């Protein structure tokens, strides 16, 4: 997905060596954020194909608009673009569901298989540990999906992505105090939901 994004971007007039180095850094950044962004989009959409499209669209928009920014600013800017794409997707989905719900029956989500849950674990540690890890992982997935959107965003950006409070606030378009409140509530809800897996 990220292979041609940095190569095709005409975003800074640099000499060849600087342009090549800048493209490599941008490509490395996009490769590093790609899987986690996809997982965040999957949590938001509950649809892998939609999530793939949204992440790719966010990457293209990021390269077009923010590649010339300092490298330290890339993580919050990318997540802000991704957040915008996810918000737009939810808005479009709400409008579609209002107008089209009478035309098509709802899908049965219980029949759909989660490809992330069935992916093989490269760090195999044994059947008992694997069983406990799978149970905890599934419980975490369920608990994250049950969190309100803003709490889930704060948790994923601060804990998974490792952004600081200021960068998370930039990505979420809210104040630093709001980020702390959302994260605190998310952590409390997750602790309660995962108490059996301690």
N, C-alpha and C positions, 0 to 999 in steps of 0.2 A: 504494500500500500504506500509506503513512504519512499520507494526507490526513485521515482521521477519527480516528486514534489519539489525537492530542493534544486534539482538539476534544471527544471523548466522555469524556475522563477527568475524574472528579470527585475531585481529589486534594489541593487546597489551598483553604482558605477565604480568598480574596483579594477585593479590590474589583475592579470590572470592568476597569479599565485594567491593573492588575497581573496579573490572570488572563489577559487577552488577550496581554500581553507574555510571560508565562511559557509560554503555549501556543505562541506563535510561536517562542520559543527551543527548546522541546521538539520542535516539528515540524521546525525547522531541523536540530537534532541528529540526529533520526531520518532525515531526508532525506540528511544527510551521511554517515551510517554504513551506509545501506541497501545500496548496491552492493557494498561491500567485505564486509559481513556475508554477503550472498548468495554471493559468490565463496568465502568461507571455508566456508560450509555446503555448497556444491557440491563442494569438495575433500573434505569429510568424508563426504558421502553418495553422491557420484557420480550424483546424480539431481536434475535441476533442479526438478522439481515438489515433491519432498520438501524440498529446500533452501528453496524459496519458503515452504512451509508452516511450516517450522521458524523461519525468520527472522521471519515475521509473528507466530507464537506468542511468540517471544522479545520482540518489540517490545511486544506487548500486555501480557505479564507485566512487562516493564520499566516501562511507563507505570503499571500498577496499583500496583506495589510501590515504585518508586524515583523517580518524577517529582518528589516533594517534596524529594529530596536536593539538595545544592548541585550546580550545573552542572558544576563541576570534577570531581565524582565520577562523572558519568554514563558516560564511556567505559569504565572498568574494570568498573563495575556492569553495563552492557549486555553486555559480552563475557562476563562471568561467567554471566549469564542464558542467553546464546546457547550457551556451553559446556555448561551444564546440559542444555539442550534437545538438543544434539548427543550428549551422553553417554547420555541417556535413549533417544534414537533408536537408537544402536548397541546398547544392551542389549536393547531390544524386537526389533530386527532379528536379533540372535543367537538369541533365544528362538524367534522365528518360523522362522528357518532350520533350527533343530534339529527342530522339530515338523512343519514343512510341506515339508521338502526331498523327502520321498518322494512327495508328492502332485503337485507341479508341477515340470516340468523347469526347469533353470537358464536364464536369459536369455543370449543371445549378445551380450555387451557390444561386440564388435567391429563389429556392424552398426549400433549406435546412433550417430547423428551428434551431435557436440558443438556446441550452439548458440553457445557462447562462441567457439569456434575459427572459426566461419563468419561471425561478426558483422563488418560492414564497419569498416575503420579510418578514423576521421575525419581523421587526420593523415597522409594519403597523401604519401610522400616519393619515390616512384619505384619501378620494378619491382625493381631489384637490391637496394636497401635494404629494400624490403618483403619480398622473399624471405628475406633474411638475418634480418630481424626476426621473420618468421613461424617460421622454423626455431628461432631462439633462444627465442621465446615458447612454442612447443610443447615444446622441450626443458625449459624451466623448469616448465611444467605437469607433465610426466612426472616430473621430479626432485622436485617438491613432493609429488606423489602417492605417491612411493616413500619419503618421509621417515616415520619413526615419528610417531604422533599428537602426542605432547608436543613433539617438535622442530618439527613443522609449526606447532603452535599458537604456540610461542615466536617463530618466524620471522614469522608473519603478524601477531601482535599487536605485536611490537617494530618490525619493518621496515615492514610495510604500514600498520598503524594508527598507528604512531609513539608508542605508549604507552611511558612510562618503565619502568624495571625494577620499581619498587614496584607500579605499576598493573597491569603484566603478571602479577606474582606474585599480586595480588589476583584477577585474572580467571581465572588458572589454578589457584588454590587451592594454591599451593606457595610455598616460600621463594625469596628473591631469588637465592640461590646456584644453586638448581635452574634458574631461568630463564636465568641466564648460561650454565650448563653446556649446557642444551638448545639455546640459541641458538648457542653455539660449535660444537656438533656439527652442527647444521643447516647453518650457514654452510660448514663444512668439506666436508660431503657435497655441498652445492650447488656449491661451487667445483670439486670433482672431477668432478661430473656435467656441468658446463657448461664445462669446460676448452676444448673445441673451438670454443666460440662467443666466445672472447675477442677 
